[in-house]
């Protein structure tokens, strides 16, 4: 019997689908996880990320492309460092969504 995944598990699975060098918004991840109205829940889940090395929460930004000011794993400077290491350009704490946002169906 297959057990149903919790919403947080679906969030973590969705974040794992974001390719290296791309970002997704909180709302986009919420929609990928099955509830497009749960962007805040995505933020809460990522703040509690049980495996930040495996679940690339640094690839999630807000709807304007802004980095998380309180990125749970080292602050926005660390989020910026991780994104830039993947080739994502960050300017003034923002990512150009037109250029770097992952496209979802």
Secondary structure as the mmCIF struct_conf table of DSSP 4:
data_model
#
loop_
_struct_conf.conf_type_id
_struct_conf.id
_struct_conf.beg_label_comp_id
_struct_conf.beg_label_asym_id
_struct_conf.beg_label_seq_id
_struct_conf.end_label_comp_id
_struct_conf.end_label_asym_id
_struct_conf.end_label_seq_id
HELX_LH_PP_P HELX_LH_PP_P1 UNK A 2 UNK A 6
HELX_RH_AL_P HELX_RH_AL_P1 UNK A 7 UNK A 16
TURN_TY1_P TURN_TY1_P1 UNK A 17 UNK A 17
BEND BEND1 UNK A 18 UNK A 18
HELX_LH_PP_P HELX_LH_PP_P2 UNK A 19 UNK A 19
TURN_TY1_P TURN_TY1_P2 UNK A 20 UNK A 21
STRN STRN1 UNK A 23 UNK A 23
STRN STRN2 UNK A 24 UNK A 25
HELX_RH_AL_P HELX_RH_AL_P2 UNK A 26 UNK A 32
TURN_TY1_P TURN_TY1_P3 UNK A 33 UNK A 34
TURN_TY1_P TURN_TY1_P4 UNK A 36 UNK A 37
HELX_RH_AL_P HELX_RH_AL_P3 UNK A 39 UNK A 47
TURN_TY1_P TURN_TY1_P5 UNK A 48 UNK A 48
BEND BEND2 UNK A 50 UNK A 50
TURN_TY1_P TURN_TY1_P6 UNK A 52 UNK A 54
BEND BEND3 UNK A 55 UNK A 55
HELX_RH_3T_P HELX_RH_3T_P1 UNK A 57 UNK A 59
STRN STRN3 UNK A 60 UNK A 61
TURN_TY1_P TURN_TY1_P7 UNK A 63 UNK A 64
STRN STRN4 UNK A 66 UNK A 66
HELX_LH_PP_P HELX_LH_PP_P3 UNK A 67 UNK A 68
TURN_TY1_P TURN_TY1_P8 UNK A 69 UNK A 70
TURN_TY1_P TURN_TY1_P9 UNK A 72 UNK A 74
HELX_RH_AL_P HELX_RH_AL_P4 UNK A 75 UNK A 85
TURN_TY1_P TURN_TY1_P10 UNK A 86 UNK A 87
STRN STRN5 UNK A 90 UNK A 91
TURN_TY1_P TURN_TY1_P11 UNK A 92 UNK A 93
STRN STRN6 UNK A 94 UNK A 95
HELX_RH_AL_P HELX_RH_AL_P5 UNK A 97 UNK A 100
STRN STRN7 UNK A 101 UNK A 101
HELX_LH_PP_P HELX_LH_PP_P4 UNK A 102 UNK A 103
#
